[in-house]
Amino acid sequence: MIKPIANLSVEVIPQAIINRPVWDVVGKYAEISKDTDELDTYEGASFQLDSNLEIAVRHYQGHPKNTSTIYIDRKINNVAEITYLIRKILKEFDLSPDFLAWERAKDPDL
C-alpha cells in the first residue's frame, strides 16, 4: 500500500524514468508540490510504500518533458530488489511497465 507523506526522512536516488508526466503518475494519489534542491527545481510528491520504504516521484525542470522519475531510498542497492520495487510502485500507481523509459537494471553501474 502506498500513502503520501509530507517530507522524506531518507536520501533517495533515481531508479526509474517513466514516460508520463508527474500529474498523470501521482496526481490522484497526492498533492503535487514544487520545490528546489541542490540539483534544480522540481515538482512531485513523496510516499511511503508498505509502511516502511520512502520514495519520491519527481520531474526536474531540466529533464525531458512528460517524464517522471522514481526515486528510492539509497539504502536499497540490490538491482533485483530495485527492479521488484519499481514494478510494485508502478502497480500501486496503476501504470503498465510499458511506460518505463529506463530503470536501474538497464544500467546497474550508473
Residue pairs with C-beta under 8 A, 6 or more apart in sequence:
1 49
1 50
1 51
1 92
2 29
2 47
2 48
2 49
2 50
2 89
2 92
2 93
3 47
3 48
4 29
4 30
4 31
4 45
4 46
4 47
5 46
5 47
5 48
5 54
6 46
7 46
8 46
8 54
8 56
9 54
10 54
10 73
10 74
10 75
11 73
11 74
12 54
12 55
12 56
12 71
12 72
12 73
12 74
13 71
13 72
13 74
14 69
14 70
14 71
15 70
15 71
15 72
15 82
15 85
15 86
15 103
15 104
16 69
16 70
16 86
16 89
16 100
16 102
16 103
16 104
17 67
17 68
17 69
17 70
17 100
17 101
17 102
17 103
18 25
18 67
18 68
18 69
18 70
18 90
18 95
18 99
18 100
18 101
19 66
19 67
19 99
19 100
19 101
20 66
20 67
20 68
20 95
20 99
21 59
21 65
21 66
21 67
21 68
22 32
22 43
22 44
22 45
22 57
22 58
22 59
22 68
23 32
24 68
25 57
25 68
25 93
25 95
26 32
26 44
26 45
26 47
26 57
26 68
26 93
29 45
29 47
29 93
30 45
30 46
30 47
31 45
32 43
32 44
32 45
33 43
33 44
33 45
34 41
34 42
34 43
35 41
35 42
35 43
36 42
39 60
40 60
40 61
40 62
41 60
41 61
42 58
42 59
42 60
42 61
43 58
43 59
44 56
44 57
44 58
44 59
44 68
45 56
45 57
46 54
46 55
46 56
47 54
47 55
47 56
47 57
48 54
48 55
49 55
49 85
49 88
49 89
49 92
53 72
53 73
53 76
53 85
54 73
55 70
55 71
55 72
55 73
55 85
55 89
56 70
56 71
57 68
57 69
57 70
57 71
57 93
58 68
58 69
58 71
59 67
59 68
59 69
60 69
63 69
67 101
70 86
70 89
72 82
72 85
72 86
76 82
76 85
79 104
79 105
79 108
82 103
82 104
82 105
83 103
83 104
83 105
86 100
86 103
86 104
87 97
90 96
90 97
90 99
90 100
104 110
